[in-house]
Amino acid sequence: MKHIGLIALLLTTTLLAACEQKPYKPPVPVTEPDKSATKLFEPQRDALDKAKGVEKALEQAAEAQNKAMEKAGQ
């Protein structure tokens, strides 16, 4: 008889725990992205563009030097 009472208690506890209501979460309002957020990485982008420009200038200088060396070698 003790086991039947224990089983009934466990079953009741399990059923009550399964029927527990979940807390209500209100929907998150949709907001437009902040315009200042796009300016957040602007300095880094500018620095990257400047570095790419320097790289192109170095490549052109290297090409010019190679052409000058070829002309001098002939």
Backbone bond lengths (Angstrom), bond angles and torsions (degrees), N, CA, C in turn:
res aa  C-N    CA-C-N  psi(-1)  N-CA   C-N-CA  omega(-1)  CA-C   N-CA-C  phi
1 M - - - 1.448 - - 1.525 111.67 -
2 K 1.337 116.02 -34.09 1.453 118.54 179.93 1.525 110.74 -61.70
3 H 1.303 116.15 -36.79 1.458 120.53 -177.37 1.526 111.34 -69.29
4 I 1.300 117.28 -35.61 1.467 120.75 179.23 1.520 110.01 -65.91
5 G 1.311 116.98 -42.12 1.466 121.18 178.18 1.522 111.21 -64.43
6 L 1.343 116.70 -41.33 1.455 121.32 178.62 1.527 111.00 -65.58
7 I 1.317 116.91 -42.46 1.466 121.51 178.12 1.524 110.33 -63.72
8 A 1.317 117.58 -42.33 1.468 121.42 179.15 1.528 110.27 -63.91
9 L 1.324 117.26 -40.44 1.454 121.41 178.88 1.529 111.07 -64.98
10 L 1.316 116.94 -45.06 1.461 121.17 178.47 1.526 111.52 -64.03
11 L 1.326 116.52 -41.37 1.457 121.10 179.14 1.525 110.82 -64.07
12 T 1.318 116.89 -43.38 1.465 121.27 179.19 1.525 110.65 -64.33
13 T 1.322 116.79 -44.36 1.461 121.24 178.77 1.527 110.94 -61.60
14 T 1.322 116.92 -42.41 1.461 121.63 179.39 1.522 110.84 -63.69
15 L 1.315 116.91 -43.97 1.469 120.44 -179.83 1.530 111.28 -65.11
16 L 1.329 117.34 -40.99 1.466 120.16 178.69 1.525 111.36 -66.33
17 A 1.313 116.71 -37.97 1.463 120.04 179.04 1.528 110.45 -68.92
18 A 1.323 117.35 -34.39 1.464 120.80 -179.61 1.522 111.26 -72.05
19 C 1.308 117.81 -27.55 1.463 121.73 -177.82 1.535 112.41 -90.43
20 E 1.303 117.65 5.01 1.466 121.04 -177.81 1.525 110.15 -63.37
21 Q 1.320 116.33 135.81 1.457 120.59 -179.56 1.521 110.05 -75.90
22 K 1.314 114.84 139.75 1.453 120.72 175.91 1.522 108.23 -80.24
23 P 1.330 118.06 146.56 1.473 119.38 178.84 1.527 110.59 -66.35
24 Y 1.322 115.64 142.79 1.461 121.02 -178.49 1.523 109.21 -75.66
25 K 1.319 115.68 130.88 1.456 121.05 175.33 1.520 107.53 -113.95
26 P 1.323 117.54 116.45 1.465 119.07 179.17 1.528 110.22 -67.84
27 P 1.325 117.31 150.71 1.466 119.46 179.58 1.529 110.66 -64.96
28 V 1.299 115.25 147.30 1.459 121.12 -179.77 1.522 108.31 -80.01
29 P 1.331 117.86 127.00 1.464 119.29 179.80 1.527 111.21 -67.25
30 V 1.316 115.40 143.58 1.459 121.01 179.62 1.520 108.21 -84.47
31 T 1.323 115.46 124.95 1.458 120.00 178.43 1.514 109.66 -121.70
32 E 1.314 115.56 152.52 1.455 119.83 177.91 1.525 108.46 -80.41
33 P 1.337 116.74 149.33 1.458 118.69 -179.68 1.526 111.30 -62.61
34 D 1.302 115.34 146.77 1.453 121.85 -178.88 1.530 109.22 -72.31
35 K 1.309 116.51 132.22 1.461 121.08 -178.88 1.529 111.16 -65.70
36 S 1.321 117.78 -30.59 1.460 120.11 -179.41 1.523 111.24 -71.93
37 A 1.332 117.33 -19.34 1.460 120.29 179.72 1.525 110.66 -68.02
38 T 1.321 118.05 -29.65 1.452 119.94 178.92 1.528 110.67 -71.13
39 K 1.325 117.20 -23.72 1.462 120.83 178.86 1.521 111.86 -86.08
40 L 1.310 117.02 -1.68 1.447 121.74 -175.22 1.530 111.58 -61.50
41 F 1.313 117.33 -44.09 1.460 121.34 -176.33 1.525 112.01 -103.21
42 E 1.308 117.27 14.80 1.460 120.83 -178.21 1.531 112.25 -58.96
43 P 1.326 120.42 -45.06 1.470 119.08 178.90 1.529 112.88 -61.90
44 Q 1.322 116.86 -37.15 1.463 119.33 178.80 1.525 110.87 -67.39
45 R 1.336 116.31 -39.71 1.473 119.66 178.17 1.523 110.60 -64.50
46 D 1.329 116.11 -41.76 1.467 119.67 179.04 1.528 110.67 -61.96
47 A 1.328 116.54 -43.26 1.462 120.31 179.21 1.528 110.94 -63.96
48 L 1.322 116.95 -38.55 1.463 120.76 178.72 1.522 110.70 -65.73
49 D 1.328 117.32 -43.83 1.458 120.66 178.05 1.526 111.09 -62.25
50 K 1.329 116.67 -40.06 1.455 120.98 179.09 1.533 109.91 -64.11
51 A 1.323 116.78 -41.47 1.463 121.17 179.32 1.527 110.83 -65.06
52 K 1.331 116.72 -38.12 1.468 119.55 177.49 1.524 110.42 -65.32
53 G 1.331 117.10 -37.09 1.464 120.58 177.02 1.517 111.40 -64.74
54 V 1.319 116.97 -40.89 1.467 120.81 177.83 1.517 110.03 -64.57
55 E 1.319 117.07 -39.73 1.459 121.10 179.39 1.526 110.68 -61.38
56 K 1.332 117.00 -43.80 1.466 120.45 178.75 1.521 110.88 -63.32
57 A 1.326 116.75 -40.17 1.461 120.42 179.18 1.530 110.45 -64.18
58 L 1.324 117.83 -40.31 1.465 121.08 178.10 1.526 111.44 -65.74
59 E 1.322 116.71 -39.32 1.465 120.19 178.03 1.524 110.78 -63.90
60 Q 1.333 117.34 -42.59 1.459 120.91 178.79 1.527 110.60 -64.99
61 A 1.323 117.61 -39.92 1.462 120.89 178.47 1.526 110.58 -65.04
62 A 1.328 117.12 -39.36 1.465 120.69 178.66 1.518 110.77 -65.88
63 E 1.332 116.88 -40.21 1.471 120.43 177.00 1.521 110.70 -62.68
64 A 1.314 117.13 -44.58 1.457 121.03 179.91 1.527 110.51 -62.97
65 Q 1.313 116.94 -39.51 1.463 120.57 179.09 1.522 110.73 -66.37
66 N 1.346 117.06 -41.17 1.462 120.71 178.17 1.525 111.13 -63.36
67 K 1.327 117.45 -41.29 1.464 120.87 178.45 1.524 110.45 -64.78
68 A 1.326 116.87 -40.13 1.468 120.86 179.18 1.520 110.23 -65.09
69 M 1.332 117.39 -38.00 1.468 120.60 179.54 1.530 110.40 -69.01
70 E 1.353 116.52 -36.76 1.471 119.50 178.47 1.527 110.47 -65.83
71 K 1.350 116.22 -41.56 1.469 119.42 179.22 1.511 110.17 -65.94
72 A 1.295 119.11 -39.27 1.459 122.22 -178.84 1.524 110.55 -69.89
73 G 1.328 118.16 -29.94 1.451 122.49 -178.61 1.519 112.54 -76.73
74 Q 1.293 119.58 -17.30 1.474 121.84 -176.49 1.471 112.67 -88.91
